[in-house]
Amino acid sequence: MPDPTWPPAPPGWEFWVPDEAPVPPQPTAPTPPPVAEAPTPSAPPSPAPAPTPAPEPPRPSRHAAPDEPDDTVLVGASAAPPPPAATARVRELEAEVDALRRQLAEAERRATEQRPTGDDDFVELDDARLLQQVGIYHYHHPLENAELYRERLAELREQIKEMVKAGKAIEASDRFSFNNSLAAGRRMTADFSKLMLRAYNAEADNCVRALRAGALAAATKRLETAAGTIARLGQMMEMRVSPEYHALRITELELTADYLFKQQEEREAAREERERLREERKAEQELAAQREKLDKERAHYLNTLAALRAQGAVDDVADIENRLAAIDAAIEENDYRAANIRAGYVYVVSNIGAFGKSVVKIGMTRRLEPMDRIRELGDASVPFPFDVHALYFSDDAVTLENELHAAFAARRLNHANPRREFFFATPEEVRDVLAEKVGNLLEYAATPEAEQFHQSLSSWPAGVRGEPAA
């Protein structure tokens, strides 16, 4: 019998099998002692009792789970009833098990709803989510330019074609028989191999054609799923996509993704270069127009000076000479700026109506009038014009701009494209760094005026009224 402290077996389980009921022994009369006299006829001797059959040993129950360890305790027929405390504990455990089973069923139901396919072949196809997950793109096969990627892709596709022609793209058993015929089995395997290869190549080509920037992980998962499905469906024929061929198609995906990103980078760089050249052309045109204007003024004052000297107006001559000296100084500065392409204005601007209080733009312009460039920045692409905090002329504005960008490099808004010149920084922080670089700042406006923003703020809807989040 079991230990009295053990709980009873769960419903449907049987750990202890009672013995079969033994045959009760027949009562026998005591054997009388021998006597000398002869027995009387009416009292014959009692027959010897039949031997009691030994009870069968208890048999273990086979109702237990097949993976349970065979540590069943075999006991006799009778067992003491479990104590009430043990019974109550068993009921509590059964209730906990039922609750856990309900939670498991609910979790499986939710997982099935979130994954309609009902299998492990779920592939993330949300481009926006993928782009947010990848962050900054890292090249798998770093090459110098898009043309090198194009050449490498052409070489890789030739390797893919050679493997297909050589019949090494799909691996399959050559011992599969059909209708007890190996030859028929090989023909059937060859036909199915072509079919599977066509399906796999169609999936790979779709992944390449539909590949977008940042979606490499989804495309790779999609192709891995296709290869796994072919291996599962061709298990009877030991059919699968060759690992070498699959690796080539994965490399094709990686190179295609790298090529798309390199193209995007080169287009962005070309756009920035066109913008820089356009800015330089405007600056050169302004400087040339200014030089022409100064030359005309200088010629006019030279003629005036000659006439005054002829008339003997000494006082007027001195004034004209002073003006000519100022014009000569302006011509010299204009020629210097035209010859020195690194000279220009470093500007610090903000737009709290569009970006908040803690975002500034640090840039450089070679324009003769730098405010023209600031006004261009505040065109229709932003709701409010930019406020100027600093316009600092430098003989080497390019280096000064790069130093300021390096000082706030960790606070860039756009880490994927370093040519974007917006930074998470306050005007006061930029002023401190700029003062360290140049030594002295004559003019710097720490507080933006943001006139149009403050005028418009009171007319905004009540739900969005207030300054933008910094």
VMD Tcl script that draws the C-alpha trace (Angstrom):
set ca {
  {0.00 0.00 0.00}
  {1.21 3.56 -0.65}
  {2.55 5.88 1.99}
  {-0.42 7.53 3.70}
  {1.09 10.98 3.12}
  {1.12 10.55 -0.68}
  {-1.74 12.17 -2.62}
  {-3.96 10.03 -4.79}
  {-3.11 9.55 -8.46}
  {-4.56 12.09 -10.95}
  {-7.75 11.12 -12.76}
  {-7.05 8.49 -15.41}
  {-3.71 7.45 -13.88}
  {-3.12 4.28 -11.93}
  {0.07 3.69 -10.01}
  {-0.98 0.97 -7.58}
  {-2.83 -2.15 -8.76}
  {-4.60 -4.16 -6.09}
  {-3.97 -7.90 -5.85}
  {-6.64 -10.31 -7.01}
  {-8.76 -11.40 -4.09}
  {-7.20 -14.60 -2.67}
  {-9.33 -17.68 -2.10}
  {-10.12 -17.78 1.62}
  {-8.84 -21.00 3.29}
  {-11.42 -23.55 4.53}
  {-11.53 -24.07 8.29}
  {-10.16 -27.44 9.35}
  {-10.87 -29.43 12.48}
  {-7.97 -30.23 14.74}
  {-6.48 -33.68 14.25}
  {-7.33 -35.88 17.24}
  {-4.46 -37.57 19.00}
  {-3.99 -41.24 18.11}
  {-5.71 -43.76 20.39}
  {-5.29 -47.39 20.81}
  {-8.85 -48.29 20.10}
  {-10.10 -48.74 16.61}
  {-12.03 -45.82 15.21}
  {-15.74 -45.97 15.26}
  {-17.50 -46.24 11.87}
  {-19.57 -43.10 12.53}
  {-16.53 -40.89 12.98}
  {-14.24 -41.16 9.94}
  {-11.03 -39.12 9.99}
  {-11.20 -35.59 8.51}
  {-9.52 -35.14 5.08}
  {-6.37 -32.96 4.89}
  {-7.10 -29.32 3.89}
  {-6.34 -28.30 0.30}
  {-3.27 -26.03 -0.02}
  {-4.12 -22.36 -0.36}
  {-2.92 -21.06 -3.78}
  {-0.27 -18.35 -3.49}
  {-1.53 -14.97 -4.60}
  {-0.18 -13.65 -7.94}
  {2.35 -10.90 -7.63}
  {0.83 -7.49 -8.39}
  {1.18 -6.36 -12.01}
  {2.31 -2.82 -12.83}
  {-0.23 -0.60 -14.50}
  {0.32 0.29 -18.19}
  {-1.92 3.39 -17.99}
  {1.01 5.64 -17.15}
  {2.51 7.89 -19.74}
  {5.11 6.11 -21.92}
  {7.81 8.68 -21.08}
  {7.33 8.31 -17.31}
  {10.25 6.62 -15.49}
  {9.51 3.09 -14.44}
  {9.64 3.70 -10.69}
  {6.13 2.41 -9.93}
  {5.74 1.06 -6.42}
  {3.90 -2.22 -6.32}
  {1.94 -2.78 -3.17}
  {-0.83 -4.92 -1.89}
  {-4.52 -4.68 -2.35}
  {-5.47 -2.37 0.44}
  {-4.31 1.24 0.76}
  {-4.94 3.70 3.51}
  {-7.04 6.69 2.41}
  {-5.01 9.92 2.02}
  {-5.37 12.51 4.72}
  {-7.67 15.51 4.06}
  {-4.70 17.94 3.86}
  {-3.16 15.98 0.99}
  {-6.48 15.88 -0.87}
  {-6.90 19.64 -0.55}
  {-3.35 20.22 -1.82}
  {-4.02 17.99 -4.84}
  {-7.11 20.01 -5.68}
  {-5.12 23.24 -5.49}
  {-2.47 21.83 -7.84}
  {-5.09 20.62 -10.28}
  {-6.65 24.09 -10.30}
  {-3.25 25.65 -11.01}
  {-2.65 23.20 -13.86}
  {-6.03 24.04 -15.40}
  {-5.26 27.77 -15.16}
  {-1.87 27.29 -16.81}
  {-3.45 25.26 -19.60}
  {-5.96 28.05 -20.23}
  {-3.13 30.62 -20.35}
  {-1.20 28.45 -22.81}
  {-4.23 28.06 -25.05}
  {-4.83 31.82 -24.99}
  {-1.17 32.52 -25.86}
  {-1.31 30.05 -28.77}
  {-4.51 31.68 -30.01}
  {-2.93 35.15 -29.94}
  {0.19 33.89 -31.69}
  {-1.97 32.34 -34.41}
  {-3.88 35.60 -34.90}
  {-0.67 37.62 -35.15}
  {0.80 35.12 -37.61}
  {-1.94 34.23 -40.06}
  {0.14 31.64 -41.90}
  {0.20 29.42 -38.84}
  {3.79 28.24 -39.45}
  {7.38 29.38 -39.03}
  {7.55 30.98 -42.49}
  {6.55 34.46 -41.26}
  {8.58 37.23 -42.95}
  {8.49 40.90 -41.94}
  {7.55 43.00 -45.00}
  {6.88 46.39 -43.41}
  {9.47 48.64 -45.07}
  {9.08 51.49 -42.58}
  {9.60 49.18 -39.62}
  {12.59 47.54 -41.28}
  {14.20 50.89 -42.03}
  {13.76 51.90 -38.40}
  {15.30 48.65 -37.21}
  {18.42 48.70 -39.37}
  {19.52 52.22 -38.40}
  {22.78 53.08 -40.14}
  {23.51 50.72 -43.03}
  {26.73 48.68 -42.92}
  {28.10 47.37 -46.22}
  {28.53 43.61 -46.51}
  {30.95 43.89 -49.46}
  {32.46 47.39 -49.24}
  {33.54 48.65 -52.65}
  {34.50 52.14 -53.77}
  {31.62 53.06 -56.04}
  {28.44 51.79 -57.63}
  {30.18 50.81 -60.86}
  {32.37 48.30 -59.01}
  {29.24 46.83 -57.45}
  {27.70 46.54 -60.89}
  {30.75 44.65 -62.18}
  {30.82 42.36 -59.15}
  {27.12 41.61 -59.59}
  {27.69 40.72 -63.26}
  {30.47 38.29 -62.28}
  {28.30 36.74 -59.58}
  {25.37 36.20 -61.94}
  {27.68 34.43 -64.37}
  {28.68 32.07 -61.55}
  {24.99 31.44 -60.82}
  {24.33 30.59 -64.47}
  {27.31 28.22 -64.57}
  {26.07 26.32 -61.52}
  {22.62 25.94 -63.08}
  {24.10 24.70 -66.36}
  {26.30 22.22 -64.51}
  {23.30 20.84 -62.60}
  {24.78 21.78 -59.24}
  {22.02 24.10 -58.10}
  {19.76 21.32 -56.74}
  {20.94 18.25 -54.86}
  {18.77 15.10 -54.97}
  {19.06 11.35 -54.44}
  {19.90 9.17 -57.44}
  {18.57 6.03 -55.74}
  {14.91 7.03 -55.72}
  {12.77 4.48 -57.55}
  {9.35 4.93 -59.10}
  {7.20 1.87 -59.89}
  {10.18 -0.27 -58.91}
  {12.31 1.41 -61.57}
  {15.46 3.39 -60.76}
  {15.49 4.90 -64.25}
  {11.93 6.17 -63.83}
  {12.84 7.46 -60.38}
  {15.83 9.37 -61.76}
  {13.69 10.94 -64.47}
  {11.08 11.90 -61.89}
  {13.78 13.34 -59.61}
  {15.26 15.34 -62.49}
  {11.85 16.78 -63.41}
  {11.07 17.72 -59.82}
  {14.54 19.25 -59.46}
  {13.85 21.54 -62.40}
  {10.48 22.47 -60.95}
  {11.95 23.21 -57.52}
  {14.82 25.20 -59.02}
  {12.39 27.25 -61.09}
  {10.35 28.04 -57.95}
  {13.47 28.93 -55.95}
  {14.90 31.15 -58.71}
  {11.55 32.90 -59.09}
  {11.55 33.68 -55.37}
  {15.19 34.83 -55.49}
  {14.56 37.07 -58.51}
  {11.50 38.58 -56.81}
  {13.60 39.30 -53.73}
  {16.24 41.05 -55.86}
  {13.75 43.08 -57.88}
  {11.68 44.12 -54.84}
  {14.70 44.83 -52.63}
  {14.60 48.28 -51.06}
  {17.02 50.18 -48.89}
  {16.99 48.63 -45.42}
  {14.94 45.52 -46.38}
  {17.87 43.11 -46.78}
  {17.00 41.15 -43.63}
  {13.44 40.48 -44.84}
  {14.63 39.45 -48.31}
  {17.24 37.09 -46.85}
  {14.65 35.54 -44.51}
  {12.28 35.13 -47.42}
  {14.88 33.29 -49.48}
  {15.92 31.13 -46.50}
  {12.27 30.17 -46.07}
  {11.99 29.20 -49.73}
  {15.08 26.97 -49.47}
  {13.74 25.36 -46.28}
  {10.35 24.71 -47.88}
  {11.98 22.99 -50.88}
  {14.05 20.81 -48.56}
  {10.95 19.86 -46.59}
  {8.82 19.07 -49.65}
  {11.65 17.13 -51.32}
  {12.57 15.14 -48.25}
  {11.41 11.86 -49.81}
  {13.82 12.32 -52.72}
  {16.51 13.88 -50.49}
  {16.10 17.01 -52.58}
  {17.36 20.44 -51.49}
  {18.91 23.62 -52.86}
  {22.67 23.28 -52.98}
  {24.28 25.23 -50.10}
  {26.82 26.69 -52.53}
  {24.09 27.87 -54.88}
  {22.05 29.27 -52.02}
  {25.13 31.14 -50.73}
  {25.57 32.71 -54.18}
  {21.98 33.94 -54.22}
  {22.36 35.37 -50.70}
  {25.54 37.14 -51.82}
  {23.59 38.51 -54.79}
  {21.04 39.97 -52.37}
  {23.78 41.55 -50.24}
  {25.55 43.04 -53.25}
  {22.26 44.38 -54.60}
  {21.48 46.03 -51.27}
  {24.99 47.51 -51.14}
  {24.63 48.71 -54.73}
  {21.31 50.44 -53.96}
  {22.79 52.19 -50.93}
  {25.91 53.21 -52.85}
  {23.71 54.61 -55.61}
  {21.71 56.54 -53.03}
  {24.90 57.91 -51.44}
  {26.35 58.95 -54.79}
  {23.11 60.66 -55.82}
  {23.07 62.53 -52.52}
  {26.73 63.47 -52.90}
  {26.10 64.66 -56.46}
  {23.16 66.75 -55.30}
  {25.26 68.30 -52.55}
  {28.06 68.99 -55.02}
  {25.64 70.68 -57.42}
  {24.37 72.77 -54.53}
  {27.94 73.72 -53.60}
  {28.83 74.65 -57.18}
  {25.64 76.66 -57.53}
  {26.51 78.50 -54.33}
  {30.04 79.17 -55.59}
  {28.77 80.41 -58.95}
  {26.43 82.83 -57.22}
  {29.29 84.02 -55.04}
  {31.56 84.47 -58.07}
  {28.85 86.35 -59.94}
  {28.27 88.62 -56.96}
  {31.99 89.25 -56.56}
  {32.38 89.94 -60.28}
  {29.44 92.35 -60.23}
  {30.86 94.05 -57.16}
  {34.27 94.39 -58.83}
  {32.66 95.93 -61.88}
  {30.76 98.37 -59.70}
  {33.90 99.31 -57.75}
  {35.85 99.80 -60.98}
  {33.19 102.20 -62.26}
  {33.18 104.14 -59.01}
  {36.97 104.28 -59.01}
  {37.05 105.57 -62.58}
  {34.41 108.17 -61.71}
  {36.38 109.40 -58.69}
  {39.62 109.46 -60.68}
  {38.00 111.74 -63.23}
  {36.57 113.89 -60.48}
  {39.97 114.05 -58.76}
  {41.68 115.12 -61.97}
  {39.10 117.90 -62.49}
  {39.43 119.16 -58.91}
  {43.21 119.26 -59.13}
  {42.94 121.25 -62.30}
  {40.66 123.70 -60.51}
  {42.95 123.82 -57.45}
  {40.23 122.72 -54.94}
  {42.59 121.31 -52.34}
  {39.92 120.53 -49.70}
  {37.75 118.57 -52.12}
  {40.79 116.73 -53.45}
  {41.55 115.31 -49.99}
  {37.99 114.01 -49.62}
  {38.08 112.37 -53.05}
  {41.42 110.76 -52.26}
  {39.99 109.27 -49.06}
  {37.10 107.82 -51.04}
  {39.49 106.40 -53.62}
  {41.50 104.74 -50.82}
  {38.32 103.12 -49.47}
  {37.41 101.91 -52.98}
  {40.91 100.49 -53.49}
  {40.59 98.64 -50.15}
  {37.23 97.23 -51.21}
  {38.65 96.13 -54.57}
  {41.56 94.43 -52.81}
  {39.18 92.56 -50.46}
  {36.93 91.61 -53.35}
  {39.88 90.23 -55.33}
  {41.07 88.31 -52.29}
  {37.68 86.67 -51.80}
  {37.42 85.86 -55.50}
  {40.84 84.22 -55.43}
  {40.46 82.46 -52.07}
  {37.63 79.92 -52.35}
  {37.94 79.01 -48.66}
  {37.02 82.47 -47.47}
  {33.41 83.11 -46.51}
  {30.87 83.41 -43.73}
  {30.12 80.73 -41.13}
  {26.52 81.08 -40.00}
  {24.58 79.69 -37.02}
  {20.79 79.76 -37.47}
  {17.75 78.21 -35.82}
  {14.05 77.77 -36.47}
  {12.13 77.07 -33.26}
  {8.81 76.97 -35.11}
  {10.02 74.07 -37.24}
  {12.64 72.25 -35.10}
  {12.31 73.51 -31.53}
  {14.63 75.43 -29.24}
  {17.48 72.91 -29.10}
  {18.21 72.48 -32.82}
  {20.59 74.69 -34.82}
  {22.04 74.64 -38.31}
  {25.75 75.37 -38.76}
  {26.78 76.16 -42.32}
  {29.03 78.24 -44.55}
  {28.46 80.55 -47.52}
  {30.78 82.45 -49.84}
  {28.08 84.91 -50.86}
  {28.92 88.58 -50.88}
  {25.69 89.12 -48.96}
  {25.30 86.08 -46.61}
  {21.71 86.97 -45.70}
  {20.69 86.01 -49.22}
  {21.67 82.44 -48.38}
  {19.79 82.57 -45.06}
  {16.65 83.75 -46.83}
  {16.96 80.87 -49.31}
  {17.04 78.39 -46.41}
  {13.74 79.77 -45.12}
  {11.84 79.13 -48.34}
  {8.58 77.19 -48.67}
  {10.14 73.99 -47.30}
  {9.83 75.28 -43.71}
  {6.86 77.11 -42.14}
  {8.89 79.98 -40.64}
  {12.06 81.86 -41.64}
  {15.35 81.09 -39.90}
  {16.71 83.31 -37.13}
  {20.38 84.25 -37.34}
  {22.54 83.87 -34.25}
  {25.95 84.50 -35.83}
  {27.51 85.49 -39.17}
  {31.27 85.25 -38.84}
  {33.62 86.01 -41.73}
  {36.73 83.82 -41.85}
  {39.64 83.53 -44.24}
  {39.27 79.77 -43.87}
  {35.54 79.33 -43.37}
  {35.69 75.74 -44.64}
  {37.99 74.64 -41.80}
  {36.03 76.58 -39.19}
  {32.78 75.00 -40.32}
  {34.32 71.51 -40.20}
  {35.63 72.13 -36.67}
  {32.19 73.18 -35.48}
  {30.62 70.12 -37.09}
  {33.20 67.88 -35.41}
  {32.49 69.46 -32.01}
  {28.79 68.53 -32.28}
  {29.15 65.35 -34.35}
  {27.56 63.14 -31.68}
  {24.46 65.36 -31.70}
  {23.63 65.23 -35.39}
  {19.99 64.86 -36.30}
  {20.87 62.80 -39.36}
  {23.65 60.29 -38.69}
  {23.10 58.48 -41.97}
  {23.94 61.55 -44.07}
  {26.67 63.72 -42.49}
  {26.13 66.44 -45.10}
  {22.97 67.48 -43.26}
  {24.08 70.32 -40.99}
  {21.45 70.22 -38.23}
  {22.51 69.49 -34.65}
  {20.87 69.03 -31.25}
  {22.47 72.05 -29.55}
  {21.43 75.38 -28.12}
  {22.71 78.66 -29.60}
  {24.61 79.28 -26.35}
  {26.54 76.01 -26.71}
  {27.55 76.86 -30.28}
  {28.58 80.34 -29.20}
  {30.95 78.91 -26.57}
  {32.61 76.56 -29.07}
  {32.82 79.26 -31.74}
  {34.42 81.67 -29.27}
  {37.05 79.05 -28.44}
  {37.89 78.67 -32.14}
  {38.03 82.34 -33.17}
  {38.95 84.00 -29.88}
  {36.45 86.86 -29.99}
  {32.86 87.31 -31.14}
  {31.66 90.84 -31.68}
  {28.05 89.97 -32.39}
  {26.04 86.93 -31.34}
  {22.31 86.69 -30.71}
  {21.64 83.94 -28.19}
  {17.84 84.39 -28.17}
  {15.99 83.97 -31.49}
  {13.36 86.51 -32.39}
  {11.03 84.01 -34.11}
  {8.61 86.83 -34.82}
  {6.28 84.97 -37.18}
  {6.23 81.93 -34.91}
  {5.15 83.92 -31.85}
  {2.55 85.81 -33.88}
  {1.09 82.54 -35.16}
  {1.19 80.70 -31.83}
  {-2.00 82.24 -30.46}
  {-3.96 81.12 -33.54}
  {-2.95 77.48 -33.35}
  {-5.55 74.85 -32.33}
  {-5.86 74.39 -28.58}
  {-4.63 70.80 -28.71}
  {-1.28 71.71 -30.31}
  {-0.79 75.18 -28.91}
  {2.60 75.64 -27.35}
  {6.17 75.51 -28.50}
  {7.36 72.42 -30.34}
  {9.14 69.78 -28.30}
  {12.87 70.41 -28.11}
}
mol new
graphics top color blue
foreach p $ca { graphics top sphere $p radius 0.5 }
foreach p [lrange $ca 0 end-1] q [lrange $ca 1 end] { graphics top cylinder $p $q radius 0.2 }
display resetview
